Amino acid sequence: MTTLPTATTGTRQSPGDVDWALFGQRYWGRQPARLPARPPAGPCEMYALTVRSCAPFRAGTRFWVMPDVRLLVGDGWLRAPGALLPDTGDRTLDDYLDRLDSDVHGQGYLLSVRQPLLLDFALWSAVRAAVSGLWREVGWPNLPVTAEVLVGDRFTEHTGAAAEPTHAALTWVLRGRMEVRLWDESGGPPPAGIAGPEHGPEGARTMSAGAGELLYWPGDRRHVDVYRERCVALRLRIPVDRRLPFTALRDLLADLVHGRRGHDETVPYFPFGGGSRVDDEDGALSHLTALGDELRTLVGSEQLNRTLRVRWAALRSAAGLEPIPVPREGVPLTRHTRIRRTGEIVRMPDGPGQVVWAVNGNVFSLPRAASDRVYPALGDGEETGVADVLRAMGAGGDGDDDGDGDGDQGVLALLDKLYRLRGIDVVEVPAG
């Protein structure tokens, strides 16, 4: 077994914080690493999130939905785990695992919950904050990052060894212990034993980590996960394969073409039989060439450029963590309300006279003149008043020339949007 060295740093930082600058220079895209790291959340918070994620799946397996829940027991994936999933009757993680141990008669198991963070903004935000330091060093992802909560016990997962690697991985171990067996694709195809014996074939490398440690491996590694007793981990799968953006662009182009032309859900089959011609007016060829013409027009259009700009702004503001939590309910805002900017606002030019604002993965546009006035008025975390923002915007009171309050309503609507998207918080609403 080859255990990789722990990353160390000579810079001052809080205990458990990752020195992302050193990490980016030494490990990112180069070699696997194990390092001490304060996780963005604890096992109790992740268990509560897991219970919420599992609730719809207790009635049966659901497809093409997020979060996605899978329970593997022994050698198989249970398509309808039902009561084997945690619910609110299991007060703690240990209560649930005690029950599961009894129900599966001592077999190993792995409960995987993919993309659960969309259900809890606080946890989504904590993970976003934890990984943003890395993105500032190595670049921000332009494709969604997949988050997974993994609860395993005496279980070996081989999925990562079977598929061609396309994603790097960051795995915080929250509880218990796990091992990851890695095979470098640059050394040739993996041997058959990569997913077999306990310690794998000669040439495979193994990392072992416990609670409070972070495992990383680049995107050219196949991997086998070995979960020891009652292990809980949080993993981020980061797209790094150069082919993935092309696949995403292909899908986006297909959506845009169908959006422009409409789609009647039929396929233009080639004609058959005597006298039929492929290039008839209503034949398959005319349908396909029309799609090709539409695609050529779209590729050179501003519509595609703007769609990509907006898409990138949304991903940048979410630190790649999609899907995103739903907006919260609004609250009444008046001139007397005190507010504070609490979320990052990503701004990007959007053609003549417009600016895209992205907040926690949500995107909207503002006129450039309004954007230039309101952004500095919101401050950088210090408390300010709605009245101060209104004055900066030339609305209401001092700036509303006709006194009808129309300017107030537009600014209040913007501030309400920012509140619902969690870009600002209300500090206080004075009486009267």
C-alpha positions as CSV (number, residue, x, y, z in Angstrom):
1,M,0.0,0.0,0.0
2,T,1.3,3.5,-0.9
3,T,0.1,6.2,1.4
4,L,0.5,9.7,0.0
5,P,2.1,12.4,2.1
6,T,0.1,15.0,3.9
7,A,0.2,18.5,2.5
8,T,1.8,21.0,4.8
9,T,2.1,24.8,4.6
10,G,4.5,27.4,5.9
11,T,1.9,30.2,5.9
12,R,-0.2,31.2,8.9
13,Q,-3.8,30.1,8.8
14,S,-6.5,28.9,11.2
15,P,-6.2,25.3,12.3
16,G,-8.0,23.1,9.7
17,D,-8.0,25.7,6.9
18,V,-6.6,24.6,3.6
19,D,-3.9,26.7,2.1
20,W,-5.4,26.7,-1.4
21,A,-2.6,28.7,-2.9
22,L,-0.1,26.1,-1.9
23,F,-2.5,23.3,-2.9
24,G,-3.0,24.9,-6.4
25,Q,0.8,25.1,-6.9
26,R,1.7,21.7,-5.6
27,Y,-1.3,19.3,-6.2
28,W,-4.0,20.7,-8.5
29,G,-4.0,18.8,-11.7
30,R,-0.7,17.2,-10.8
31,Q,-0.9,14.5,-8.1
32,P,-3.3,13.2,-5.4
33,A,-3.1,14.6,-1.9
34,R,-4.3,14.0,1.6
35,L,-4.4,17.0,3.9
36,P,-6.0,18.2,7.1
37,A,-9.1,20.3,6.4
38,R,-12.0,21.7,8.3
39,P,-15.1,20.4,6.5
40,P,-17.8,22.8,5.4
41,A,-20.4,20.9,7.6
42,G,-20.5,18.2,10.1
43,P,-21.9,14.7,9.9
44,C,-25.1,15.7,11.9
45,E,-25.9,18.5,9.4
46,M,-25.3,16.2,6.5
47,Y,-27.4,13.5,8.0
48,A,-30.3,15.9,8.4
49,L,-29.9,16.9,4.8
50,T,-29.8,13.2,3.8
51,V,-33.1,12.5,5.6
52,R,-34.8,15.4,3.6
53,S,-33.3,14.1,0.4
54,C,-34.5,10.5,1.0
55,A,-38.1,11.4,1.8
56,P,-39.5,11.2,-1.8
57,F,-37.6,8.0,-2.5
58,R,-39.2,6.0,0.3
59,A,-42.2,5.6,-2.0
60,G,-40.0,4.2,-4.8
61,T,-37.1,5.0,-7.1
62,R,-37.4,8.3,-9.0
63,F,-35.5,9.0,-12.2
64,W,-34.1,12.2,-13.6
65,V,-34.7,14.2,-10.4
66,M,-32.4,15.9,-7.9
67,P,-31.4,15.1,-5.3
68,D,-30.8,11.5,-6.5
69,V,-30.7,8.8,-3.8
70,R,-29.2,5.3,-4.2
71,L,-28.7,2.6,-1.7
72,L,-26.2,-0.2,-2.4
73,V,-26.2,-3.3,-0.2
74,G,-23.9,-6.2,-0.6
75,D,-23.2,-6.5,-4.3
76,G,-26.3,-4.7,-5.7
77,W,-28.2,-1.4,-6.1
78,L,-31.6,-1.6,-4.5
79,R,-34.0,-0.1,-7.0
80,A,-36.8,0.3,-4.3
81,P,-35.1,0.7,-0.9
82,G,-38.2,2.1,0.7
83,A,-38.0,1.7,4.5
84,L,-34.3,1.0,4.4
85,L,-33.8,4.8,3.8
86,P,-33.5,7.1,6.8
87,D,-36.6,9.1,7.9
88,T,-37.6,11.4,10.7
89,G,-38.2,8.5,13.0
90,D,-34.4,7.9,13.1
91,R,-33.4,10.5,15.5
92,T,-29.7,10.4,14.9
93,L,-27.3,8.9,12.3
94,D,-26.4,6.1,14.7
95,D,-30.0,5.3,15.3
96,Y,-30.5,4.9,11.5
97,L,-27.3,2.9,11.0
98,D,-28.2,0.6,13.9
99,R,-31.6,-0.1,12.2
100,L,-30.0,-0.6,8.8
101,D,-27.4,-3.0,10.2
102,S,-30.3,-5.1,11.6
103,D,-32.3,-4.9,8.4
104,V,-29.5,-5.9,6.0
105,H,-28.2,-8.7,8.3
106,G,-24.6,-7.5,8.6
107,Q,-24.0,-6.8,4.9
108,G,-21.9,-3.8,3.9
109,Y,-23.8,-0.8,2.3
110,L,-23.4,2.6,0.8
111,L,-26.0,5.3,0.8
112,S,-25.3,7.9,-1.9
113,V,-27.1,11.2,-2.2
114,R,-26.2,13.3,-5.3
115,Q,-26.8,17.0,-5.4
116,P,-28.6,17.4,-2.0
117,L,-27.3,20.9,-1.3
118,L,-30.1,22.5,-3.3
119,L,-32.4,21.7,-0.4
120,D,-30.5,23.8,2.2
121,F,-29.1,27.2,1.4
122,A,-26.9,27.4,4.5
123,L,-25.1,24.2,3.6
124,W,-24.9,25.1,-0.1
125,S,-23.4,28.4,0.9
126,A,-20.9,26.8,3.3
127,V,-19.7,24.5,0.6
128,R,-19.6,27.3,-1.8
129,A,-17.4,29.4,0.6
130,A,-15.1,26.4,1.3
131,V,-14.3,25.7,-2.4
132,S,-14.3,29.3,-3.6
133,G,-10.8,29.7,-2.2
134,L,-9.6,27.0,-4.5
135,W,-11.3,28.5,-7.6
136,R,-9.6,31.9,-6.9
137,E,-6.3,30.1,-7.3
138,V,-6.9,27.7,-10.2
139,G,-9.9,29.2,-12.1
140,W,-13.7,29.1,-11.8
141,P,-15.5,26.0,-13.3
142,N,-17.5,26.6,-16.4
143,L,-19.6,23.4,-15.9
144,P,-21.6,22.4,-12.9
145,V,-19.8,20.7,-10.0
146,T,-21.6,17.6,-8.6
147,A,-21.9,17.3,-4.8
148,E,-22.5,14.0,-3.1
149,V,-23.1,12.9,0.5
150,L,-21.7,9.3,1.0
151,V,-22.6,7.2,4.0
152,G,-20.8,3.8,3.8
153,D,-20.1,0.9,6.1
154,R,-17.8,-2.0,5.2
155,F,-18.4,-1.3,1.5
156,T,-16.2,-1.2,-1.6
157,E,-17.5,0.9,-4.5
158,H,-16.0,0.1,-7.9
159,T,-17.9,2.5,-10.1
160,G,-15.0,4.9,-10.3
161,A,-12.8,2.2,-11.8
162,A,-15.2,1.1,-14.5
163,A,-15.7,4.4,-16.3
164,E,-13.2,6.5,-18.1
165,P,-12.2,9.3,-15.7
166,T,-13.4,12.8,-16.5
167,H,-13.7,14.5,-13.1
168,A,-11.3,15.5,-10.4
169,A,-12.5,14.9,-6.8
170,L,-12.4,16.6,-3.4
171,T,-13.6,14.4,-0.6
172,W,-14.0,15.6,2.9
173,V,-14.2,12.8,5.4
174,L,-16.7,13.9,8.1
175,R,-16.8,10.7,10.2
176,G,-15.1,7.3,10.3
177,R,-12.5,6.3,7.8
178,M,-12.2,5.6,4.1
179,E,-9.5,4.5,1.6
180,V,-9.3,5.4,-2.1
181,R,-7.3,3.2,-4.5
182,L,-6.1,5.1,-7.5
183,W,-4.8,4.3,-11.0
184,D,-3.1,6.9,-13.2
185,E,-4.5,6.7,-16.7
186,S,-1.3,8.2,-18.1
187,G,0.4,4.9,-17.2
188,G,-1.8,2.9,-19.6
189,P,-5.1,1.1,-19.3
190,P,-6.0,-0.1,-15.8
191,P,-5.3,-3.7,-14.9
192,A,-8.2,-6.0,-14.3
193,G,-7.4,-6.1,-10.6
194,I,-8.0,-2.4,-10.0
195,A,-11.5,-3.3,-8.9
196,G,-10.7,-6.6,-7.4
197,P,-8.4,-7.5,-4.5
198,E,-8.5,-5.6,-1.3
199,H,-5.3,-3.6,-2.0
200,G,-5.5,-3.7,-5.8
201,P,-2.7,-4.6,-8.3
202,E,0.9,-3.5,-8.3
203,G,1.0,0.1,-9.4
204,A,-2.2,1.2,-7.8
205,R,-1.8,3.9,-5.1
206,T,-3.9,4.1,-2.0
207,M,-4.9,7.1,0.2
208,S,-6.4,6.6,3.6
209,A,-8.1,9.4,5.5
210,G,-10.2,9.9,8.6
211,A,-12.5,12.5,10.0
212,G,-11.1,16.0,9.5
213,E,-9.1,15.2,6.4
214,L,-9.5,16.0,2.7
215,L,-8.7,13.7,-0.2
216,Y,-8.0,15.0,-3.7
217,W,-7.2,13.3,-6.9
218,P,-6.9,14.8,-10.5
219,G,-9.2,13.9,-13.3
220,D,-7.0,11.3,-14.9
221,R,-7.4,8.8,-12.1
222,R,-9.7,5.7,-11.9
223,H,-10.6,5.1,-8.3
224,V,-12.1,2.4,-6.0
225,D,-13.6,3.7,-2.7
226,V,-13.4,1.5,0.4
227,Y,-15.6,2.7,3.3
228,R,-14.7,1.5,6.7
229,E,-17.2,1.3,9.6
230,R,-19.8,4.1,9.6
231,C,-18.0,6.5,7.3
232,V,-19.6,9.7,6.2
233,A,-18.0,11.9,3.5
234,L,-18.8,14.9,1.3
235,R,-17.5,14.7,-2.2
236,L,-17.3,17.3,-5.0
237,R,-16.8,15.9,-8.5
238,I,-15.2,18.6,-10.7
239,P,-15.4,18.4,-14.5
240,V,-12.0,18.7,-16.0
241,D,-12.0,16.6,-19.2
242,R,-11.6,18.9,-22.2
243,R,-14.4,17.1,-24.1
244,L,-17.1,18.0,-21.5
245,P,-17.6,21.7,-22.5
246,F,-18.2,20.6,-26.1
247,T,-20.9,18.1,-25.0
248,A,-22.5,20.9,-22.9
249,L,-22.3,23.3,-25.9
250,R,-23.8,20.7,-28.2
251,D,-26.8,20.3,-25.9
252,L,-27.2,24.0,-25.5
253,L,-27.2,24.5,-29.3
254,A,-29.8,21.8,-29.7
255,D,-32.1,23.5,-27.1
256,L,-31.6,26.9,-28.8
257,V,-32.3,25.5,-32.3
258,H,-35.5,23.8,-31.1
259,G,-36.5,26.9,-29.2
260,R,-36.2,29.0,-32.4
261,R,-38.0,26.5,-34.7
262,G,-40.3,24.8,-32.4
263,H,-40.4,21.0,-32.2
264,D,-43.3,18.7,-33.0
265,E,-41.7,15.7,-31.3
266,T,-41.5,13.8,-34.6
267,V,-38.4,12.4,-36.4
268,P,-38.0,13.0,-40.2
269,Y,-37.7,9.4,-41.4
270,F,-36.3,8.8,-44.8
271,P,-39.1,7.9,-47.3
272,F,-39.4,4.4,-48.8
273,G,-41.2,2.7,-51.6
274,G,-41.4,3.2,-55.4
275,G,-41.1,6.8,-56.7
276,S,-40.2,8.3,-53.3
277,R,-37.3,10.8,-53.2
278,V,-35.1,11.8,-50.3
279,D,-35.0,15.4,-51.5
280,D,-38.8,15.8,-51.9
281,E,-40.1,19.1,-50.4
282,D,-41.3,17.3,-47.3
283,G,-38.6,14.7,-47.3
284,A,-36.1,13.9,-44.6
285,L,-33.3,15.8,-46.3
286,S,-35.1,19.1,-46.4
287,H,-35.8,18.8,-42.6
288,L,-32.2,18.0,-41.8
289,T,-30.7,20.8,-44.0
290,A,-33.1,23.3,-42.5
291,L,-31.8,22.3,-39.1
292,G,-28.3,22.7,-40.4
293,D,-29.1,26.2,-41.7
294,E,-30.6,27.1,-38.4
295,L,-27.5,25.9,-36.5
296,R,-25.1,27.9,-38.7
297,T,-27.1,31.0,-38.1
298,L,-27.2,30.4,-34.4
299,V,-23.5,29.7,-34.1
300,G,-22.6,33.1,-35.4
301,S,-25.4,34.9,-33.5
302,E,-25.3,37.3,-30.6
303,Q,-28.0,35.1,-29.0
304,L,-25.5,32.3,-28.4
305,N,-22.8,34.7,-27.1
306,R,-25.3,36.2,-24.7
307,T,-26.6,32.8,-23.5
308,L,-23.0,31.7,-22.8
309,R,-22.2,35.0,-21.0
310,V,-25.3,34.7,-18.8
311,R,-24.6,31.0,-18.2
312,W,-21.1,31.7,-17.1
313,A,-22.1,34.5,-14.8
314,A,-24.6,32.2,-13.1
315,L,-22.1,29.4,-12.6
316,R,-19.4,31.9,-11.4
317,S,-21.8,33.3,-8.7
318,A,-22.7,29.7,-7.6
319,A,-19.0,28.6,-7.6
320,G,-20.2,25.8,-9.9
321,L,-22.6,24.4,-7.4
322,E,-25.7,23.6,-9.5
323,P,-28.6,23.1,-9.1
324,I,-29.1,26.0,-6.7
325,P,-31.5,26.5,-3.8
326,V,-34.8,28.2,-4.5
327,P,-35.2,31.9,-3.5
328,R,-36.6,32.7,-0.1
329,E,-39.8,34.5,0.6
330,G,-39.6,38.3,0.5
331,V,-40.2,40.7,3.3
332,P,-41.8,44.2,3.3
333,L,-39.2,46.9,2.5
334,T,-39.7,50.6,3.1
335,R,-37.5,53.7,3.1
336,H,-36.9,53.1,6.8
337,T,-35.5,49.6,6.4
338,R,-31.8,49.0,7.2
339,I,-30.0,46.5,5.0
340,R,-26.6,44.9,4.6
341,R,-25.1,43.3,1.5
342,T,-24.3,39.7,2.4
343,G,-23.9,37.9,-0.9
344,E,-21.4,38.3,-3.7
345,I,-22.8,40.0,-6.7
346,V,-21.1,39.0,-10.0
347,R,-21.5,41.7,-12.7
348,M,-20.9,41.3,-16.4
349,P,-21.5,43.6,-19.4
350,D,-24.4,42.4,-21.5
351,G,-24.4,44.3,-24.7
352,P,-24.9,48.1,-25.1
353,G,-26.4,49.7,-22.0
354,Q,-27.0,46.5,-20.0
355,V,-25.3,44.6,-17.2
356,V,-25.9,41.1,-16.0
357,W,-26.1,40.6,-12.2
358,A,-25.7,37.1,-10.8
359,V,-26.4,36.3,-7.2
360,N,-26.0,32.8,-5.8
361,G,-26.6,31.3,-9.2
362,N,-29.6,33.5,-10.1
363,V,-29.3,36.0,-13.0
364,F,-31.0,39.2,-14.1
365,S,-30.2,42.3,-16.1
366,L,-30.1,46.0,-15.2
367,P,-29.5,49.1,-17.3
368,R,-25.8,50.0,-17.0
369,A,-26.6,53.5,-15.5
370,A,-28.7,51.9,-12.7
371,S,-26.1,49.2,-12.0
372,D,-23.4,51.8,-11.7
373,R,-25.4,53.8,-9.1
374,V,-27.0,51.0,-7.1
375,Y,-23.9,48.7,-6.6
376,P,-21.7,51.1,-4.7
377,A,-24.8,52.3,-2.7
378,L,-25.2,48.7,-1.4
379,G,-21.8,48.9,0.3
380,D,-19.5,46.0,1.0
381,G,-21.0,44.4,4.1
382,E,-21.5,47.5,6.1
383,E,-25.0,48.5,7.2
384,T,-26.9,51.0,5.1
385,G,-30.4,52.2,4.7
386,V,-32.9,51.8,1.9
387,A,-33.3,55.6,1.9
388,D,-29.6,55.9,1.1
389,V,-30.0,53.5,-1.9
390,L,-33.0,55.5,-3.1
391,R,-31.1,58.7,-2.9
392,A,-28.2,57.2,-4.9
393,M,-30.7,56.0,-7.5
394,G,-32.3,59.4,-7.7
395,A,-35.6,58.0,-6.6
396,G,-38.1,59.2,-4.0
397,G,-37.9,62.3,-1.9
398,D,-34.7,64.0,-3.0
399,G,-34.5,62.5,-6.4
400,D,-38.1,61.9,-7.5
401,D,-38.9,65.1,-9.3
402,D,-42.6,64.7,-9.6
403,G,-43.0,63.2,-6.1
404,D,-45.2,60.4,-7.3
405,G,-43.0,57.7,-5.8
406,D,-42.6,55.8,-9.0
407,G,-38.9,55.7,-8.7
408,D,-39.2,54.3,-5.2
409,Q,-41.2,51.3,-6.4
410,G,-38.6,50.3,-9.0
411,V,-35.7,50.5,-6.5
412,L,-37.7,48.7,-3.8
413,A,-38.5,45.9,-6.4
414,L,-34.8,45.5,-7.1
415,L,-34.0,45.4,-3.4
416,D,-36.8,42.8,-2.9
417,K,-35.2,40.7,-5.6
418,L,-31.8,40.9,-4.0
419,Y,-33.3,40.0,-0.6
420,R,-35.1,36.9,-2.0
421,L,-31.9,35.8,-3.8
422,R,-30.0,36.3,-0.5
423,G,-27.8,39.1,-1.9
424,I,-28.8,41.4,1.0
425,D,-30.2,40.9,4.5
426,V,-32.5,43.1,6.5
427,V,-30.8,44.5,9.6
428,E,-33.9,46.1,11.2
429,V,-37.2,47.7,10.3
430,P,-37.7,50.7,12.7
431,A,-41.2,51.1,14.0
432,G,-43.4,53.9,12.6
